[in-house]
Amino acid sequence: MTSDTVYNIILIAWLVLSPLIFTGLFFVVAPYGRHIKSGWGPSLDSKLGWVIMEACSPVIFALCFILGKAPLSITSVIFLLMWEAHYVHRAFIYPSSLKSSHDKMPLSIALSGIFFNLMNAWLNGYYIFTLSGGYPDQWLYDPRFVAGAALFIAGFVINRHADFTLAKLRKPGETGYKVPQGGLYRWISCPNYLGEILIWTGWALATWSLAGLSFALWTVANLAPRAMSHHTWYHKHFPDYPPGRKALVPGIW
């Protein structure tokens, strides 16, 4: 069995697993952040947990770039920069915006996050920098890349603005949760999740690959149920929560 065959088997299994995770997460809410609860084993500092979970992704993707067998092109470098722009922020900048120094994350969640990020980074990096045979520079003018990159950038901006809004809710030393206001928070509870879904939908389109599609599906599988959990939590804890807000998609859901 060749390495390409092994890759394809793993990719297909990963694609098949995503709808099962999507369904399961409507019944089991991952216990971190506002949904933290006991009974999930030992825990660690949430900031450290975020770094541990996310840092492996930019490292693995960069290694796939360095060790890749496909011809180097401007397009492949741009794909590298797109991926690293998101994950360097997610691994090393975003955790510093978490105000509380007492939040915990179950070790089991951190380990599952590591596995998830390792799989996605390898599936995408190995395909783009080896199996694809290389993306020519002309790909930058292809409508699929142009539309995908536009979605990626739009999602990136939405995600960062939403995270910035959340980070500013607490003053130094404050704990607890508040209702975010402004931006897309006027219409939905989780614009940060909407932004991330747009990022990886754009990535799937820009790379035009099953690996990219698998990441987009997994992003929806993870974040759509969590957005609904957040939305329900807000309504439960804030009786005056804006009734017109939806969970994830303005005016729809």
Contacts in CASP RR format, 6 or more apart in sequence:
PFRMAT RR
TARGET T0000
AUTHOR 0000-0000-0000
METHOD contacts of the structure
MODEL  1
MTSDTVYNIILIAWLVLSPLIFTGLFFVVAPYGRHIKSGWGPSLDSKLGW
VIMEACSPVIFALCFILGKAPLSITSVIFLLMWEAHYVHRAFIYPSSLKS
SHDKMPLSIALSGIFFNLMNAWLNGYYIFTLSGGYPDQWLYDPRFVAGAA
LFIAGFVINRHADFTLAKLRKPGETGYKVPQGGLYRWISCPNYLGEILIW
TGWALATWSLAGLSFALWTVANLAPRAMSHHTWYHKHFPDYPPGRKALVP
GIW
4 131 0 8 1.000
7 123 0 8 1.000
7 126 0 8 1.000
7 127 0 8 1.000
7 131 0 8 1.000
10 119 0 8 1.000
10 123 0 8 1.000
11 123 0 8 1.000
11 210 0 8 1.000
11 211 0 8 1.000
11 214 0 8 1.000
14 119 0 8 1.000
14 123 0 8 1.000
14 214 0 8 1.000
14 218 0 8 1.000
15 210 0 8 1.000
15 213 0 8 1.000
15 214 0 8 1.000
15 217 0 8 1.000
18 214 0 8 1.000
18 217 0 8 1.000
18 218 0 8 1.000
18 220 0 8 1.000
18 221 0 8 1.000
19 217 0 8 1.000
19 221 0 8 1.000
21 218 0 8 1.000
21 221 0 8 1.000
21 222 0 8 1.000
22 220 0 8 1.000
22 221 0 8 1.000
22 224 0 8 1.000
22 225 0 8 1.000
24 225 0 8 1.000
25 221 0 8 1.000
25 222 0 8 1.000
25 225 0 8 1.000
25 226 0 8 1.000
26 225 0 8 1.000
26 228 0 8 1.000
29 35 0 8 1.000
29 225 0 8 1.000
29 226 0 8 1.000
29 229 0 8 1.000
30 109 0 8 1.000
30 226 0 8 1.000
31 37 0 8 1.000
31 39 0 8 1.000
31 40 0 8 1.000
31 106 0 8 1.000
31 109 0 8 1.000
32 46 0 8 1.000
32 105 0 8 1.000
32 106 0 8 1.000
32 109 0 8 1.000
33 46 0 8 1.000
33 103 0 8 1.000
33 105 0 8 1.000
34 177 0 8 1.000
34 230 0 8 1.000
34 233 0 8 1.000
35 229 0 8 1.000
35 233 0 8 1.000
36 103 0 8 1.000
36 104 0 8 1.000
36 105 0 8 1.000
36 106 0 8 1.000
40 106 0 8 1.000
40 108 0 8 1.000
40 109 0 8 1.000
41 106 0 8 1.000
41 107 0 8 1.000
41 108 0 8 1.000
42 106 0 8 1.000
42 107 0 8 1.000
43 104 0 8 1.000
43 105 0 8 1.000
43 106 0 8 1.000
43 107 0 8 1.000
44 52 0 8 1.000
44 104 0 8 1.000
44 105 0 8 1.000
44 107 0 8 1.000
44 110 0 8 1.000
45 101 0 8 1.000
45 103 0 8 1.000
45 104 0 8 1.000
45 105 0 8 1.000
46 95 0 8 1.000
46 98 0 8 1.000
46 100 0 8 1.000
46 103 0 8 1.000
46 104 0 8 1.000
46 105 0 8 1.000
47 95 0 8 1.000
47 96 0 8 1.000
47 98 0 8 1.000
47 101 0 8 1.000
47 103 0 8 1.000
48 95 0 8 1.000
49 95 0 8 1.000
49 105 0 8 1.000
49 110 0 8 1.000
50 90 0 8 1.000
50 91 0 8 1.000
50 94 0 8 1.000
50 95 0 8 1.000
50 98 0 8 1.000
50 105 0 8 1.000
51 91 0 8 1.000
51 92 0 8 1.000
51 95 0 8 1.000
52 110 0 8 1.000
52 114 0 8 1.000
53 91 0 8 1.000
53 110 0 8 1.000
53 113 0 8 1.000
53 114 0 8 1.000
53 117 0 8 1.000
54 87 0 8 1.000
54 90 0 8 1.000
54 91 0 8 1.000
54 94 0 8 1.000
54 117 0 8 1.000
55 91 0 8 1.000
55 92 0 8 1.000
56 114 0 8 1.000
56 117 0 8 1.000
56 118 0 8 1.000
56 121 0 8 1.000
57 83 0 8 1.000
57 87 0 8 1.000
57 90 0 8 1.000
57 91 0 8 1.000
57 117 0 8 1.000
57 118 0 8 1.000
57 120 0 8 1.000
57 121 0 8 1.000
58 83 0 8 1.000
58 84 0 8 1.000
58 87 0 8 1.000
58 88 0 8 1.000
58 91 0 8 1.000
58 121 0 8 1.000
59 121 0 8 1.000
60 117 0 8 1.000
60 118 0 8 1.000
60 121 0 8 1.000
60 122 0 8 1.000
60 125 0 8 1.000
61 80 0 8 1.000
61 83 0 8 1.000
61 84 0 8 1.000
61 87 0 8 1.000
61 121 0 8 1.000
61 124 0 8 1.000
61 125 0 8 1.000
62 80 0 8 1.000
62 84 0 8 1.000
64 121 0 8 1.000
64 122 0 8 1.000
64 124 0 8 1.000
64 125 0 8 1.000
64 126 0 8 1.000
64 128 0 8 1.000
64 129 0 8 1.000
64 130 0 8 1.000
65 76 0 8 1.000
65 80 0 8 1.000
65 125 0 8 1.000
65 129 0 8 1.000
67 129 0 8 1.000
67 130 0 8 1.000
68 126 0 8 1.000
68 129 0 8 1.000
68 130 0 8 1.000
69 129 0 8 1.000
69 130 0 8 1.000
69 133 0 8 1.000
70 76 0 8 1.000
70 128 0 8 1.000
70 129 0 8 1.000
70 130 0 8 1.000
70 131 0 8 1.000
70 132 0 8 1.000
70 133 0 8 1.000
70 134 0 8 1.000
70 135 0 8 1.000
71 133 0 8 1.000
71 134 0 8 1.000
73 134 0 8 1.000
73 135 0 8 1.000
73 136 0 8 1.000
73 137 0 8 1.000
74 137 0 8 1.000
74 140 0 8 1.000
75 134 0 8 1.000
75 135 0 8 1.000
75 136 0 8 1.000
75 137 0 8 1.000
75 139 0 8 1.000
75 140 0 8 1.000
75 145 0 8 1.000
76 128 0 8 1.000
76 129 0 8 1.000
76 134 0 8 1.000
76 135 0 8 1.000
78 140 0 8 1.000
79 128 0 8 1.000
79 135 0 8 1.000
79 206 0 8 1.000
79 207 0 8 1.000
82 149 0 8 1.000
82 152 0 8 1.000
82 203 0 8 1.000
82 206 0 8 1.000
83 121 0 8 1.000
83 124 0 8 1.000
83 203 0 8 1.000
85 156 0 8 1.000
86 156 0 8 1.000
86 199 0 8 1.000
89 160 0 8 1.000
94 163 0 8 1.000
97 163 0 8 1.000
97 164 0 8 1.000
97 166 0 8 1.000
97 167 0 8 1.000
98 167 0 8 1.000
99 167 0 8 1.000
99 170 0 8 1.000
99 172 0 8 1.000
99 173 0 8 1.000
99 174 0 8 1.000
100 170 0 8 1.000
100 175 0 8 1.000
100 176 0 8 1.000
102 175 0 8 1.000
116 218 0 8 1.000
116 222 0 8 1.000
120 214 0 8 1.000
120 215 0 8 1.000
120 218 0 8 1.000
123 211 0 8 1.000
123 212 0 8 1.000
123 214 0 8 1.000
123 215 0 8 1.000
124 203 0 8 1.000
124 207 0 8 1.000
124 209 0 8 1.000
124 211 0 8 1.000
124 212 0 8 1.000
124 215 0 8 1.000
125 211 0 8 1.000
126 211 0 8 1.000
127 207 0 8 1.000
127 209 0 8 1.000
127 210 0 8 1.000
127 211 0 8 1.000
127 212 0 8 1.000
128 134 0 8 1.000
128 135 0 8 1.000
128 207 0 8 1.000
128 209 0 8 1.000
128 211 0 8 1.000
132 209 0 8 1.000
139 145 0 8 1.000
140 146 0 8 1.000
144 205 0 8 1.000
144 206 0 8 1.000
144 208 0 8 1.000
145 205 0 8 1.000
145 206 0 8 1.000
145 208 0 8 1.000
147 202 0 8 1.000
147 205 0 8 1.000
147 206 0 8 1.000
148 201 0 8 1.000
148 202 0 8 1.000
148 203 0 8 1.000
148 205 0 8 1.000
148 206 0 8 1.000
149 202 0 8 1.000
149 206 0 8 1.000
150 202 0 8 1.000
151 198 0 8 1.000
151 199 0 8 1.000
151 201 0 8 1.000
151 202 0 8 1.000
151 205 0 8 1.000
151 206 0 8 1.000
152 198 0 8 1.000
152 199 0 8 1.000
152 202 0 8 1.000
152 203 0 8 1.000
152 206 0 8 1.000
154 195 0 8 1.000
154 198 0 8 1.000
155 194 0 8 1.000
155 195 0 8 1.000
155 196 0 8 1.000
155 198 0 8 1.000
155 199 0 8 1.000
156 195 0 8 1.000
156 199 0 8 1.000
158 184 0 8 1.000
158 191 0 8 1.000
158 192 0 8 1.000
158 194 0 8 1.000
158 195 0 8 1.000
158 198 0 8 1.000
159 191 0 8 1.000
159 192 0 8 1.000
159 195 0 8 1.000
159 196 0 8 1.000
159 198 0 8 1.000
159 199 0 8 1.000
161 183 0 8 1.000
161 184 0 8 1.000
161 191 0 8 1.000
162 180 0 8 1.000
162 184 0 8 1.000
162 185 0 8 1.000
162 190 0 8 1.000
162 191 0 8 1.000
162 192 0 8 1.000
162 194 0 8 1.000
162 195 0 8 1.000
163 192 0 8 1.000
165 180 0 8 1.000
165 181 0 8 1.000
165 182 0 8 1.000
165 183 0 8 1.000
165 185 0 8 1.000
166 180 0 8 1.000
166 192 0 8 1.000
169 177 0 8 1.000
169 178 0 8 1.000
169 180 0 8 1.000
170 176 0 8 1.000
170 178 0 8 1.000
177 237 0 8 1.000
179 234 0 8 1.000
179 238 0 8 1.000
179 241 0 8 1.000
179 242 0 8 1.000
183 191 0 8 1.000
184 191 0 8 1.000
184 194 0 8 1.000
184 250 0 8 1.000
185 191 0 8 1.000
185 245 0 8 1.000
186 242 0 8 1.000
186 245 0 8 1.000
187 244 0 8 1.000
187 245 0 8 1.000
187 246 0 8 1.000
187 250 0 8 1.000
187 251 0 8 1.000
188 194 0 8 1.000
188 227 0 8 1.000
188 245 0 8 1.000
188 246 0 8 1.000
188 247 0 8 1.000
188 248 0 8 1.000
188 249 0 8 1.000
188 250 0 8 1.000
189 227 0 8 1.000
189 230 0 8 1.000
189 231 0 8 1.000
189 234 0 8 1.000
189 245 0 8 1.000
189 246 0 8 1.000
189 247 0 8 1.000
189 248 0 8 1.000
190 223 0 8 1.000
190 226 0 8 1.000
190 227 0 8 1.000
190 230 0 8 1.000
190 231 0 8 1.000
190 247 0 8 1.000
190 248 0 8 1.000
193 223 0 8 1.000
193 224 0 8 1.000
193 226 0 8 1.000
193 227 0 8 1.000
193 248 0 8 1.000
194 227 0 8 1.000
194 248 0 8 1.000
194 249 0 8 1.000
196 219 0 8 1.000
196 223 0 8 1.000
197 216 0 8 1.000
197 219 0 8 1.000
197 220 0 8 1.000
197 223 0 8 1.000
197 224 0 8 1.000
197 248 0 8 1.000
199 219 0 8 1.000
200 212 0 8 1.000
200 215 0 8 1.000
200 216 0 8 1.000
200 219 0 8 1.000
201 216 0 8 1.000
201 219 0 8 1.000
202 216 0 8 1.000
203 212 0 8 1.000
203 215 0 8 1.000
203 216 0 8 1.000
204 212 0 8 1.000
204 213 0 8 1.000
204 215 0 8 1.000
204 216 0 8 1.000
223 248 0 8 1.000
224 248 0 8 1.000
227 247 0 8 1.000
227 248 0 8 1.000
228 247 0 8 1.000
228 248 0 8 1.000
230 247 0 8 1.000
231 245 0 8 1.000
231 246 0 8 1.000
231 247 0 8 1.000
231 248 0 8 1.000
234 241 0 8 1.000
235 241 0 8 1.000
246 252 0 8 1.000
246 253 0 8 1.000
247 253 0 8 1.000
END
